[in-house]
Every structure is written in structure tokens, then in C-alpha cells.
Amino acid sequence: MVDVILGLQWGDEGKGKIADYLTPQYDIVARFQGGPNAGHSLHFNGQKFVLNTIPSGIFRDTCLNVIGNGVVADPVRLQGEIEKLIAVGVDVKSRLLISKKAHLILPTHRILDAANEASKGDKKIGSTLRGIGPTYMDKTGRNGLRIGDILSPNFKNHYSELVQKHLKLIQNLNYSDFDLAEMEIPFFASLDFLKEYTLIDSEYYLNNALKEGKKILAEGAQGSLLDIDFGSYPFVTSSNTTAGGVCTGLGIPPGSINKVIGIFKAYCTRVGSGPFPSELNDDMGEQLRKQGNEFGATTGRPRRTGWLDLPALHYSAMINGVNELVMMKSDVLSGLDEVKVCTAYKVNGQISTQMPFDICDSIIEPIYESFEGWKDDLTVIRTFDALPVSFQNYCSEISKRSGCKINIISVGPDREETIPC
């Protein structure tokens, strides 16, 4: 049985916390796409941990964690992440398995990312410059190198051939702000480090686990509105962040998927460029940013903020086949006299509740409804019935209009600040 957990907005929804919260119900947590631009934050025992590539079940000693074939991995960053976990007492080596088919982010992928972004001027897409886009391009262009390739005696020859292709592209972009020789020193050292870990044929491993009756939680990165096919293109990531990416990113059949758990914030945020219909460029937007600590867990970049967008939430729930909703950061809205929700758009003068194809070029005006706010401190509440009535009404409206029931409410960053409904 496979359950899926993924984001329904533009990322940063809080997937890591909920994956960690749910992990005791599962035998395996498997990341199915994305790269080290993900920043899954977990809070427990008075500490904060940020995971970029490693699945969020790594802190539970009853759970195995798989980096799936759909992931692109920077070995230098992965080594650093592992070493930080070891430093706090996590037995990573016994809990982490890495797919041989996961693609490697090379130093020249990171250089290409920076060169491409610099060449776009004011048309930048807001890349995190982690080399993820160029790595996925090599994957689809059938040029990439995979984790399993580091075991080959011909690896350095294949590496050199690919690097030469990259250097020609970088030269064409007139970019020279890099020192490849310096970057390669930690890169090759990290490959030797990863050889000490368990590299697996993940499709066989996961399908055998399913035959044995194991429970698997498939963990996504980024958010559905950043999906390469169904997101706000071209301001999207380079992988399939929706439920369809689970099968290709882990090598499991569609029939093995049991349910899809969709994570969303009680308001909206976005990092980088791209359309954001309900964005607030005012004092309220700044208040949400400060109260919600809306700065990237990995990059530190300030996030754009806005009211909850129900047409976008309904769209994401539809394309993912979401069975259950999880609402995050509900506590951030406490203290407001009213809470607004975008319930429709006026697109080029026409009212619509659908995400427009040309979302980047259309003139979109959000249509809002106001709901009564709540003053209570939600972080100390642990049952749904104890929540303020106005907040319960807010949850009911979201469930009704999105077509999915809210099953979990997060009222703070800590593992314990979670309310099952």
C-alpha cells in the first residue's frame, strides 16, 4: 500500500512536518521527485531540522527512507545533510537507501543554472541555482549521469565527456564567474562518501516491499502549482510534483496507490517569479510574512504572501485525486478581525473559478469573500472541538468548496502542535 503526501500550492506548505508526523504509520518513506531546492522543516524536542534531499522519516528508527529514482541529488549537499544528521545522533546509514537511478547534479549543472539565470535579465524564473533544471534537462536529453554510475570504472570518462558539453554551453552564454577545479574537489570526495551507503535498484526494492505488505509513504517536494505540466508554466520546477510523478519517480504501479494527502497553508505563499493572483503587496502581506516566518528554509529568501486561493486549491485537489486535506499554519491567522479567501477570478473581465491556461499573461483580479476572524491562540489547542467556532467555520467552508475534508490541522511548527480531525 502506498499513500502519497504532496503540496497543493507553490511549495513551502509544510510537507516535512506532516510526513514526520505520519511516519509511525509506515515502514518506508520515499522521496519521488525534486532536488536540494526542497527545504522540509521539522520541529521537535525544542530543535529545528531542515531536510533537502533525505526523506522526512529519517528521524524515526522504525522507518526506512528511500531517495527515489525521480530525485536529482547533489552529492556534496547530500553528504553535508547526512553529516549534520549523524552529528545529532541519527543512524543514517541503517535508515537511508539511495536509488541507483537517481540523477547526479554535477558542478557544471550548478554553473549552467547560474549562467542561464543571469542571461535572462528581468525575465528570470527565480531559480534556486542548485543545478536542478539543467540536471533534469540532461536526464530527458539522455545525457545524464546517475548515482549508480559512480560504481562504474568508466565513470570519470563519462563525467569528462558531459562536462565538456556543459562548458561549451556556458561559454556560449558568456559566463565565466566560476572555478570548476575548486568545485570538483568536494564533488569527487562526496562520491567516495556515498559509496559507503546502500545504493539500490529502488523499483525492485519498493515493489518487493509492497508484495510483503509493507506500508509506504511517498513524499513529494515543491508544490502542485509548480508542476512542469500543470503548474503556472513557465514559472515552474523541472519535475512532476503531482501524484502522477509518484509512479515514474519510484517505479511503482498506479494500482498500488491507496490515498493522496494534500497539504496546504491557511493562506498562500510563493517564492521567486510567476503569477500569484491573491498576492498581498501591502501591510497585511508583510504581517503574514513576519507572523508566518515566511523565509525559505533552504535559501532564506523572503516569500511572497497572500490570502488563500480556493480556485487554485480545488484545481490541485482535482489533478492529484486528493482524498484528505491537511491545513498548515492556521495559527498565523490568529488575531485578525477578518480573514479573506479568494473564491473566484475575474479573468480579462470574465468571472471564473478555473485556473486559466494563460495565467501568466491574463489580467486576473481575485474575487474575495470575508470570514470572521478569531483571537484565540491556536498553538495551545489539541482538539478540533476546542477550536474557536469562527475557525471551525473557516475550515468547513474550505472543505466544502475544495471538495475534500480537512483531516489534520497544524497549529504550530512543532510535531506536537497538530490536531487530527
C-alpha positions in Angstrom: 0.0 0.0 0.0 1.3 3.4 -0.9 0.0 6.7 0.4 1.1 10.0 -1.2 1.8 13.2 0.6 2.3 16.3 -1.5 1.9 20.1 -1.6 -1.1 21.8 -3.2 0.2 25.3 -3.6 3.6 26.8 -4.8 5.6 24.8 -2.3 6.6 25.5 1.3 3.3 24.1 2.6 4.8 22.1 5.5 5.1 18.6 3.9 8.1 17.7 6.0 6.3 18.2 9.3 3.3 16.1 8.3 5.5 13.4 6.8 7.4 13.2 10.1 4.1 13.2 12.0 2.6 10.4 9.9 5.8 8.2 9.6 5.0 5.9 12.6 2.1 4.5 10.5 4.6 3.5 7.7 7.5 1.1 7.1 9.1 3.2 4.3 9.2 6.9 3.4 10.3 7.5 -0.2 11.0 10.8 -1.9 9.8 10.6 -5.5 11.0 13.8 -7.2 12.8 17.2 -6.8 16.2 18.1 -5.6 18.0 20.0 -2.9 15.9 23.1 -3.6 13.4 21.5 -1.3 13.5 22.6 2.4 11.4 20.3 4.6 11.5 21.8 8.1 10.8 19.6 11.2 10.5 20.8 14.7 10.6 18.6 17.8 12.3 18.3 21.2 13.0 22.0 21.0 15.1 21.8 17.9 14.6 22.6 14.2 15.9 20.4 11.4 15.9 21.1 7.6 16.0 18.3 5.1 16.7 18.9 1.4 17.1 15.5 -0.2 16.6 13.0 2.6 13.0 11.8 3.2 11.3 13.2 6.4 11.1 9.8 8.1 14.8 9.7 8.8 14.3 10.7 12.5 12.2 7.6 13.2 14.2 4.5 14.0 11.3 2.2 12.9 11.3 3.6 9.3 13.5 3.1 6.2 14.0 6.1 3.9 14.4 5.9 0.1 15.7 8.6 -2.2 13.8 7.5 -5.4 14.9 7.5 -9.0 12.9 10.6 -9.7 15.1 12.7 -7.4 18.2 14.6 -8.6 20.9 14.7 -6.0 23.8 16.9 -5.4 26.3 14.6 -3.7 28.1 17.4 -1.9 24.9 18.7 -0.3 23.7 15.2 0.4 26.9 14.4 2.2 26.6 17.6 4.3 23.0 16.8 5.1 24.0 13.3 6.2 26.8 14.6 8.4 24.5 17.0 10.2 22.1 14.2 11.0 24.9 12.0 12.2 26.1 14.9 14.5 22.7 14.8 16.3 22.7 11.1 16.8 20.7 9.8 13.7 21.9 6.4 12.5 21.6 7.5 8.8 23.5 4.5 7.3 21.0 2.0 8.7 17.9 4.1 7.7 18.8 5.5 4.2 18.7 3.8 0.8 19.5 5.6 -2.4 18.2 4.7 -5.8 20.9 3.9 -8.4 18.7 5.6 -11.0 18.6 9.0 -9.2 20.5 11.5 -11.3 23.6 13.3 -10.2 23.9 17.1 -10.0 27.3 17.9 -11.3 29.3 21.1 -10.5 28.7 22.2 -14.1 25.0 21.8 -13.7 25.1 24.5 -11.0 27.3 26.7 -13.2 24.8 26.3 -16.1 21.9 27.2 -13.8 23.6 30.4 -12.8 24.6 31.2 -16.4 21.1 30.6 -17.7 19.5 32.7 -15.0 22.0 35.6 -15.5 21.3 35.6 -19.2 17.5 36.1 -18.7 17.8 39.5 -17.1 14.4 40.7 -15.8 12.8 37.5 -17.2 14.4 35.3 -14.5 12.2 32.4 -13.3 13.6 32.6 -9.7 15.8 29.5 -9.8 17.4 28.5 -6.6 20.7 28.0 -8.6 21.1 24.4 -7.3 21.6 23.0 -10.8 18.3 21.2 -10.7 16.8 22.4 -14.0 20.0 21.6 -16.1 20.2 18.2 -14.4 16.6 17.3 -15.4 17.4 18.6 -18.9 20.3 16.2 -19.2 18.0 13.4 -17.9 15.4 14.0 -20.6 18.1 14.6 -23.2 19.6 11.2 -22.3 23.0 12.7 -21.3 22.8 12.5 -17.5 24.8 10.6 -15.0 23.1 8.6 -12.3 24.1 7.6 -8.8 24.7 4.0 -9.9 27.3 5.3 -12.5 29.7 6.2 -9.7 30.3 2.4 -9.3 31.5 2.1 -12.9 35.2 2.0 -13.8 34.4 4.3 -16.7 32.7 7.0 -14.6 35.4 9.6 -14.9 35.4 9.3 -18.7 31.6 9.7 -18.9 31.9 12.6 -16.4 34.6 14.4 -18.5 32.5 14.0 -21.8 29.4 15.6 -20.1 31.5 18.4 -18.5 32.9 19.3 -21.9 29.4 19.6 -23.3 28.4 21.8 -20.4 31.5 24.1 -20.8 30.6 24.8 -24.4 27.1 25.8 -23.4 28.5 28.0 -20.6 30.9 29.7 -23.0 28.1 30.4 -25.4 26.3 32.2 -22.5 29.4 34.4 -21.9 29.6 33.3 -18.3 32.9 33.0 -16.5 32.2 33.6 -12.8 33.2 30.1 -11.6 36.2 27.9 -10.6 35.4 24.4 -11.8 38.6 22.8 -10.5 37.8 24.2 -7.0 34.2 22.9 -7.2 35.3 19.4 -8.3 37.4 18.8 -5.1 34.4 18.3 -2.7 32.4 16.8 -5.6 34.7 13.7 -6.1 35.2 13.4 -2.3 31.4 13.2 -1.8 31.1 10.4 -4.4 33.5 8.3 -2.4 31.5 9.2 0.7 28.2 8.0 -0.9 29.8 4.7 -2.0 29.7 3.7 1.7 25.9 3.9 1.7 23.4 1.4 0.4 22.7 2.0 -3.3 19.7 0.1 -4.5 17.6 -0.9 -7.6 14.7 1.0 -6.0 12.0 -0.2 -8.3 12.7 -3.8 -7.3 13.1 -2.9 -3.6 9.8 -1.0 -3.4 7.7 -3.5 -5.4 9.1 -6.3 -3.2 8.2 -4.3 -0.1 4.6 -3.9 -1.4 4.4 -7.7 -2.0 5.5 -8.2 1.6 2.6 -6.0 2.8 4.8 -3.0 3.7 3.3 0.4 4.0 5.0 3.2 2.0 4.6 6.9 2.3 5.6 8.7 -1.0 6.8 12.2 -0.2 6.8 15.0 -2.7 8.8 18.2 -2.9 7.8 21.7 -4.1 4.1 22.0 -4.8 1.5 21.1 -7.4 1.3 24.6 -8.8 5.0 24.2 -9.7 4.4 21.0 -11.7 6.2 21.1 -15.1 3.0 20.1 -16.9 0.2 21.5 -14.7 1.8 24.4 -12.8 2.0 28.1 -13.7 4.2 27.5 -16.7 7.0 28.6 -17.4 7.4 29.7 -13.7 7.6 26.1 -12.5 10.1 23.5 -11.4 11.6 20.8 -13.6 9.8 17.7 -12.4 6.3 16.3 -11.9 5.3 17.4 -8.4 1.8 16.0 -8.7 0.6 12.4 -7.8 1.4 11.2 -11.4 5.1 11.7 -10.5 4.9 9.0 -7.8 4.7 6.1 -10.3 7.5 7.4 -12.5 9.6 8.7 -9.6 9.5 5.4 -7.7 8.8 2.7 -10.3 5.5 1.6 -8.6 2.2 0.8 -10.4 -0.7 3.2 -10.2 -2.9 0.5 -8.6 -0.7 0.4 -5.6 -1.7 4.0 -4.6 -4.2 4.0 -1.7 -4.8 7.6 -1.0 -3.4 11.1 -1.7 -2.9 13.5 1.2 -2.8 17.1 0.1 -1.0 19.8 2.2 -1.9 23.5 2.0 -1.4 26.6 4.1 -4.3 28.5 5.6 -3.1 31.3 3.3 -0.8 31.3 0.2 2.9 31.9 -0.3 5.2 31.8 -3.3 9.0 32.2 -3.8 10.5 33.7 -6.9 8.8 35.0 -10.0 5.5 33.9 -11.5 1.8 34.6 -11.2 0.1 34.9 -7.8 -3.5 36.1 -8.1 -4.2 36.6 -4.4 -0.8 38.2 -3.6 -0.8 41.0 -1.0 1.7 43.8 -1.6 0.6 45.7 1.4 0.9 45.8 5.2 -1.3 42.6 5.5 1.1 40.8 3.2 4.0 41.9 5.4 2.2 40.9 8.5 1.6 37.4 7.2 5.3 37.2 6.2 6.5 38.1 9.6 4.0 36.1 11.7 4.4 33.1 9.5 8.2 33.4 9.3 7.9 33.2 5.6 11.5 32.9 4.6 12.9 29.9 2.6 14.2 27.0 4.9 17.0 26.3 2.3 17.6 29.7 0.6 16.4 32.2 3.2 14.6 34.1 0.5 11.5 36.1 1.7 8.3 34.5 0.4 5.5 36.4 -1.3 2.3 36.2 0.7 -1.4 36.4 0.0 -4.9 35.1 1.0 -5.9 31.5 0.4 -6.8 30.9 -3.2 -9.7 28.4 -3.4 -9.8 28.0 -7.3 -6.1 27.0 -7.2 -6.7 24.7 -4.2 -9.6 23.0 -6.0 -7.6 22.7 -9.1 -4.7 21.0 -7.3 -7.0 18.7 -5.4 -8.6 17.7 -8.7 -5.5 16.9 -10.7 -4.0 14.9 -7.8 -7.1 13.0 -6.8 -6.7 14.2 -3.2 -8.6 12.2 -0.6 -7.6 14.1 2.5 -6.5 17.7 3.2 -4.1 18.9 5.8 -4.1 22.6 6.7 -0.9 24.2 7.9 0.0 27.4 9.7 -3.6 28.1 10.9 -2.1 29.9 13.9 -0.6 32.6 11.7 -4.1 34.0 11.0 -5.0 34.3 14.7 -5.8 37.9 15.9 -7.3 39.1 12.6 -10.8 40.7 12.7 -11.5 39.1 9.3 -9.9 36.6 7.1 -10.3 36.8 3.3 -10.4 34.0 0.8 -10.2 34.2 -3.0 -13.2 32.3 -4.2 -13.1 33.2 -7.9 -11.2 35.2 -10.5 -12.2 37.9 -12.9 -10.1 36.9 -15.9 -10.0 39.5 -18.7 -13.3 40.7 -17.4 -15.0 37.3 -17.1 -15.8 35.6 -13.8 -14.3 32.1 -13.5 -13.4 29.6 -10.8 -10.9 27.8 -13.1 -7.2 28.2 -13.4 -6.7 29.9 -16.7 -4.3 28.4 -19.3 -2.7 31.8 -19.9 -2.3 32.6 -16.2 1.0 34.4 -16.8 -0.5 36.8 -19.5 -4.1 37.3 -18.4 -5.4 40.2 -16.4 -6.5 38.4 -13.2 -8.5 40.1 -10.5 -9.2 38.0 -7.3 -12.7 38.0 -6.0 -12.8 37.7 -2.2 -15.2 36.6 0.5 -14.6 37.6 4.1 -14.9 35.4 7.1 -15.0 36.2 10.7 -11.5 36.0 12.3 -10.5 34.5 15.6 -8.4 35.9 18.5 -7.6 32.7 20.3 -4.0 31.3 20.5 -4.4 28.1 18.4 -0.9 26.8 19.4 -2.2 25.6 22.8 -5.3 23.8 21.4 -5.1 20.0 20.8 -8.7 19.0 19.8 -10.9 20.2 17.0 -13.9 20.9 19.3 -11.8 23.2 21.4 -11.0 25.4 18.4 -12.9 28.8 18.1 -16.2 28.5 16.2 -15.2 31.1 13.6 -12.1 29.0 12.8 -14.2 25.8 12.6 -16.5 27.6 10.1 -13.4 28.7 8.1 -12.3 25.0 7.9 -15.8 23.8 6.9 -16.0 26.3 4.1 -12.7 25.2 2.7 -13.6 21.6 2.9 -17.0 22.2 1.1 -15.6 24.4 -1.6 -12.5 22.3 -2.3 -14.4 19.1 -2.3 -12.1 17.4 0.3 -12.3 17.0 4.0 -9.6 18.5 6.2 -8.3 15.6 8.3 -5.4 17.3 10.1 -4.8 20.9 11.2 -1.4 22.2 12.2 -1.4 25.0 14.8 2.3 25.4 15.1 5.7 24.2 13.8 6.3 21.5 16.5 5.4 17.9 16.0 3.0 18.1 18.9 1.2 21.1 17.6 -1.0 19.0 15.4 -4.8 18.3 15.6 -6.4 15.3 14.0 -9.9 16.0 12.9 
